Amino acid sequence: MARASAHRPLWMGRPNRFVSILKAIILTLLVIAMIYPFLHVIVWSFGSAEAATSGDPWPKSFSLDTYAALLRGGVVRNSLLVTALITVVGTVCSMLFTTTLAYGLSRTREVPYSKGALIYVLATMLFSAGMIPNYLLVKQLGMLDSWSSLIVPGLIDAFNMVVIRNFFMELPQELTESARIDGASEWQIFWRIVLPLSKPILAVISLFYAVRYWNTFFNALLYISTPSKWPIQVVLNQYVVQGQTLNTVQPPGVPPPPGMVVQFAVIVLATLPVLVVYPFVQKFFTKGMLTGAIKG
């Protein structure tokens, strides 16, 4: 047995020092490959006009003129406000409807036909009406060229609802039963017992909804025709892909920022809010997602 273990292949035994160093090198190279492009965008977003025309791979002089021009007024600042409004309102509404639906479907004994309703919701994960029927539906509901078209059609995500439902089913039933004995209504149990105990999964799903609303692009491109109602992702497409020039009022005697620096700055403004919020919610991912995804 000892001789057999001595000739065991390397992949079956304990990793030696060479393998550990090789893994560390590979992981370091992968991290650099992922961080380098974004770091390049951030650094160049602070580049001055002289640095943009110098042809250097990295800017040697920096300036805040581009961010000042973008946030001074015009399409970019307005689109950031629009996106923030859509994200806040959409996330709150989606969480309200998703949690209430998940709570009702988690009470299979108290709610009649809850299993059939669950199958109906799960069917939406497999079948979709398609772009044209969805557009006709939004048009018939009178939501074209309005921000409601970016919120109402995707108000409830079936996957998020299932995860929250599974988390609700993991909660101790003794708490809700004792609350009912004390005379608490279902709404009181839901608001005062179930939701406070579900903070990890609620934080995670709220982040999922917020990221989806913040990154909304195709629906806005399809349903919104007024430029003043565009979210930041559509404006980002206009600047980066379409090559649109900066549309803002410059102070007298100050030239507009270079187009390349403007594109990098818009990318940072469109990405930074999600990167800032994510670290505060990351601690809930392990407890929330694993607990909510285990039990079916």
C-alpha positions as CSV (number, residue, x, y, z in Angstrom):
1,M,0.0,0.0,0.0
2,A,2.8,2.4,0.8
3,R,4.6,1.6,-2.5
4,A,1.3,2.2,-4.4
5,S,0.8,5.5,-2.7
6,A,4.4,6.5,-3.5
7,H,3.8,6.0,-7.3
8,R,0.4,7.7,-7.2
9,P,-0.1,10.3,-10.0
10,L,0.5,13.9,-9.2
11,W,-3.1,14.9,-9.8
12,M,-4.3,12.3,-7.2
13,G,-1.9,13.3,-4.5
14,R,-1.3,16.5,-2.5
15,P,-0.1,19.3,-4.7
16,N,3.6,20.1,-4.5
17,R,5.2,23.5,-4.4
18,F,5.7,23.6,-8.2
19,V,1.9,23.1,-8.8
20,S,1.0,25.8,-6.2
21,I,3.4,28.3,-7.8
22,L,2.0,27.5,-11.3
23,K,-1.5,28.0,-10.1
24,A,-0.6,31.3,-8.5
25,I,1.1,32.5,-11.8
26,I,-1.9,31.5,-13.9
27,L,-4.4,33.2,-11.5
28,T,-2.2,36.4,-11.4
29,L,-2.1,36.5,-15.2
30,L,-5.9,36.1,-15.4
31,V,-6.4,38.9,-12.9
32,I,-4.1,41.2,-14.8
33,A,-5.8,40.3,-18.1
34,M,-9.2,41.3,-16.6
35,I,-8.1,44.4,-14.7
36,Y,-5.8,45.9,-17.3
37,P,-8.5,47.0,-19.8
38,F,-10.7,48.6,-17.2
39,L,-7.7,50.3,-15.5
40,H,-6.7,51.6,-19.0
41,V,-10.2,53.1,-19.4
42,I,-10.2,54.7,-16.0
43,V,-6.8,56.3,-16.4
44,W,-7.5,57.6,-19.9
45,S,-10.9,59.1,-18.7
46,F,-8.8,61.5,-16.7
47,G,-6.4,62.3,-19.6
48,S,-6.0,65.9,-20.7
49,A,-6.4,67.1,-24.3
50,E,-2.7,67.2,-24.7
51,A,-2.3,63.6,-23.6
52,A,-5.0,62.5,-26.1
53,T,-3.1,64.0,-29.0
54,S,0.3,62.8,-27.9
55,G,0.0,59.2,-29.1
56,D,1.3,57.8,-25.8
57,P,-0.1,54.5,-24.6
58,W,-0.7,56.0,-21.2
59,P,-1.5,59.7,-20.4
60,K,1.2,61.8,-18.9
61,S,-1.0,64.7,-17.9
62,F,-4.4,64.5,-16.3
63,S,-7.5,66.7,-16.0
64,L,-11.1,66.7,-14.7
65,D,-12.4,68.8,-17.6
66,T,-14.0,65.9,-19.3
67,Y,-16.0,64.8,-16.2
68,A,-16.9,68.5,-15.5
69,A,-18.2,68.8,-19.1
70,L,-20.2,65.6,-18.9
71,L,-21.8,66.5,-15.5
72,R,-22.3,70.1,-16.3
73,G,-25.4,69.4,-18.4
74,G,-26.6,67.9,-21.6
75,V,-27.5,64.3,-22.5
76,V,-25.1,62.4,-20.2
77,R,-26.1,64.0,-16.9
78,N,-29.8,63.7,-17.8
79,S,-29.4,60.1,-18.8
80,L,-27.7,59.4,-15.4
81,L,-30.6,60.9,-13.6
82,V,-33.1,58.9,-15.7
83,T,-31.2,55.7,-15.1
84,A,-31.0,56.3,-11.4
85,L,-34.8,57.0,-11.3
86,I,-35.6,53.8,-13.3
87,T,-33.2,51.7,-11.1
88,V,-34.7,52.9,-7.8
89,V,-38.3,52.7,-8.8
90,G,-37.9,49.5,-10.8
91,T,-36.0,47.7,-8.0
92,V,-38.5,48.7,-5.3
93,C,-41.5,47.7,-7.4
94,S,-39.9,44.4,-8.5
95,M,-38.9,43.5,-5.0
96,L,-42.4,44.3,-3.7
97,F,-44.2,42.2,-6.3
98,T,-41.6,39.4,-6.3
99,T,-41.5,39.0,-2.5
100,T,-45.3,39.0,-2.2
101,L,-45.7,36.4,-5.0
102,A,-42.9,34.3,-3.5
103,Y,-44.5,34.4,-0.1
104,G,-47.9,33.3,-1.4
105,L,-46.4,30.5,-3.4
106,S,-44.3,29.3,-0.4
107,R,-47.5,28.7,1.6
108,T,-48.7,25.7,-0.4
109,R,-51.0,24.5,2.4
110,E,-52.7,27.9,3.1
111,V,-53.0,29.2,-0.5
112,P,-55.2,27.2,-2.9
113,Y,-53.9,26.4,-6.4
114,S,-50.4,27.7,-5.4
115,K,-48.7,24.7,-7.1
116,G,-50.5,25.4,-10.3
117,A,-49.6,29.1,-10.1
118,L,-45.9,28.1,-9.5
119,I,-45.9,25.9,-12.6
120,Y,-47.4,28.8,-14.6
121,V,-44.6,31.1,-13.4
122,L,-41.9,28.5,-14.1
123,A,-43.2,28.1,-17.6
124,T,-42.2,31.7,-18.4
125,M,-38.6,30.6,-17.9
126,L,-38.9,28.2,-20.8
127,F,-41.2,30.1,-23.2
128,S,-41.2,33.7,-24.3
129,A,-43.5,35.6,-26.6
130,G,-40.7,37.2,-28.6
131,M,-39.8,40.7,-29.5
132,I,-42.7,41.6,-31.8
133,P,-45.6,40.4,-29.5
134,N,-43.9,42.2,-26.6
135,Y,-43.7,45.4,-28.6
136,L,-47.3,45.1,-29.6
137,L,-48.3,44.5,-26.0
138,V,-46.4,47.5,-24.8
139,K,-47.9,49.6,-27.5
140,Q,-51.5,48.5,-26.7
141,L,-50.9,49.3,-23.1
142,G,-49.9,52.8,-24.0
143,M,-46.4,52.6,-22.6
144,L,-44.4,53.4,-25.7
145,D,-41.9,56.2,-25.1
146,S,-42.4,56.1,-21.4
147,W,-40.2,54.9,-18.6
148,S,-42.9,52.4,-17.5
149,S,-42.1,50.3,-20.6
150,L,-38.7,49.6,-19.0
151,I,-40.1,48.5,-15.7
152,V,-43.6,46.9,-16.1
153,P,-42.8,44.2,-18.7
154,G,-40.0,42.7,-16.5
155,L,-41.4,43.5,-13.1
156,I,-41.1,39.9,-11.8
157,D,-38.2,37.6,-12.8
158,A,-39.2,34.0,-12.4
159,F,-35.7,32.9,-11.3
160,N,-35.5,35.5,-8.6
161,M,-38.9,34.6,-7.4
162,V,-38.0,31.0,-7.1
163,V,-34.9,31.8,-5.1
164,I,-36.8,34.0,-2.7
165,R,-39.6,31.4,-2.4
166,N,-37.1,28.7,-1.5
167,F,-35.5,30.9,1.1
168,F,-39.0,31.6,2.6
169,M,-39.6,27.9,2.8
170,E,-36.4,27.4,4.8
171,L,-37.6,29.8,7.6
172,P,-38.9,28.1,10.8
173,Q,-42.6,27.4,10.5
174,E,-43.0,27.7,14.3
175,L,-42.5,31.5,14.1
176,T,-45.4,32.0,11.7
177,E,-47.6,29.5,13.5
178,S,-47.0,31.2,16.8
179,A,-47.7,34.6,15.2
180,R,-51.0,33.3,13.9
181,I,-52.0,32.0,17.3
182,D,-51.3,35.5,18.7
183,G,-53.7,37.0,16.2
184,A,-51.3,38.3,13.6
185,S,-52.6,38.6,10.0
186,E,-50.7,37.4,7.0
187,W,-49.5,40.9,6.1
188,Q,-48.2,41.4,9.6
189,I,-46.4,38.0,9.5
190,F,-45.0,38.9,6.1
191,W,-43.7,42.4,7.0
192,R,-42.7,41.9,10.6
193,I,-41.3,38.4,10.6
194,V,-40.6,37.0,7.1
195,L,-38.9,40.0,5.5
196,P,-36.7,40.9,8.5
197,L,-35.4,37.3,8.6
198,S,-34.8,37.3,4.8
199,K,-32.3,40.3,4.6
200,P,-29.5,38.2,3.0
201,I,-31.6,37.0,0.0
202,L,-33.4,40.3,-0.3
203,A,-30.1,42.2,-0.6
204,V,-28.8,39.8,-3.3
205,I,-32.0,39.8,-5.4
206,S,-32.2,43.6,-5.0
207,L,-28.7,43.9,-6.4
208,F,-29.7,41.6,-9.3
209,Y,-32.7,43.8,-10.1
210,A,-30.8,47.0,-9.7
211,V,-28.0,45.8,-12.1
212,R,-30.6,44.8,-14.6
213,Y,-32.4,48.1,-14.5
214,W,-29.2,50.0,-14.6
215,N,-27.9,48.1,-17.6
216,T,-31.2,48.3,-19.6
217,F,-30.4,48.9,-23.2
218,F,-32.3,46.9,-25.7
219,N,-35.8,47.6,-24.3
220,A,-34.9,51.3,-24.1
221,L,-33.7,51.3,-27.7
222,L,-36.9,49.6,-28.7
223,Y,-39.5,51.5,-26.7
224,I,-38.0,54.9,-26.0
225,S,-37.8,57.3,-28.9
226,T,-37.3,60.7,-27.1
227,P,-33.5,61.3,-26.5
228,S,-34.2,63.1,-23.2
229,K,-35.7,59.9,-21.8
230,W,-32.8,57.7,-22.8
231,P,-31.0,55.8,-20.0
232,I,-27.2,55.9,-19.7
233,Q,-26.6,52.7,-21.6
234,V,-28.3,54.0,-24.8
235,V,-26.2,57.2,-24.4
236,L,-23.1,55.1,-24.0
237,N,-23.9,53.4,-27.2
238,Q,-24.3,56.7,-28.9
239,Y,-20.9,58.0,-27.8
240,V,-18.8,54.8,-28.0
241,V,-20.4,52.9,-31.0
242,Q,-22.0,55.7,-33.0
243,G,-19.2,58.2,-32.3
244,Q,-21.4,61.0,-31.2
245,T,-19.7,64.2,-30.1
246,L,-20.1,65.8,-26.7
247,N,-23.3,67.9,-26.4
248,T,-22.9,70.3,-23.6
249,V,-22.3,74.0,-23.0
250,Q,-18.6,74.8,-22.7
251,P,-17.3,77.9,-20.8
252,P,-16.1,80.7,-23.1
253,G,-12.6,80.0,-24.5
254,V,-12.6,76.3,-23.3
255,P,-12.4,73.8,-26.2
256,P,-14.5,70.6,-25.9
257,P,-12.8,67.5,-24.5
258,P,-11.3,65.0,-27.0
259,G,-13.7,62.3,-28.3
260,M,-11.6,59.4,-27.0
261,V,-11.4,60.8,-23.5
262,V,-15.2,61.5,-23.6
263,Q,-15.9,57.9,-24.5
264,F,-13.7,56.5,-21.7
265,A,-15.4,58.9,-19.2
266,V,-18.9,57.9,-20.2
267,I,-17.9,54.2,-19.8
268,V,-16.7,54.9,-16.3
269,L,-19.8,56.8,-15.4
270,A,-22.0,54.0,-16.7
271,T,-20.1,51.3,-14.8
272,L,-18.9,52.9,-11.5
273,P,-22.2,52.9,-9.6
274,V,-22.6,49.1,-9.9
275,L,-18.9,48.6,-8.8
276,V,-19.5,50.9,-5.8
277,V,-22.6,49.1,-4.6
278,Y,-21.4,45.5,-5.1
279,P,-18.9,45.3,-2.2
280,F,-21.6,46.2,0.3
281,V,-23.8,43.3,-0.9
282,Q,-21.1,40.8,-1.5
283,K,-21.2,39.5,2.1
284,F,-24.8,38.3,1.6
285,F,-24.1,36.3,-1.5
286,T,-22.9,33.1,0.1
287,K,-25.7,32.9,2.7
288,G,-28.4,34.2,0.6
289,M,-27.9,32.4,-2.7
290,L,-26.8,29.1,-1.4
291,T,-29.7,28.9,1.1
292,G,-32.2,30.0,-1.5
293,A,-31.1,27.7,-4.2
294,I,-30.7,24.4,-2.3
295,K,-34.3,23.5,-1.5
296,G,-36.8,23.2,-4.4
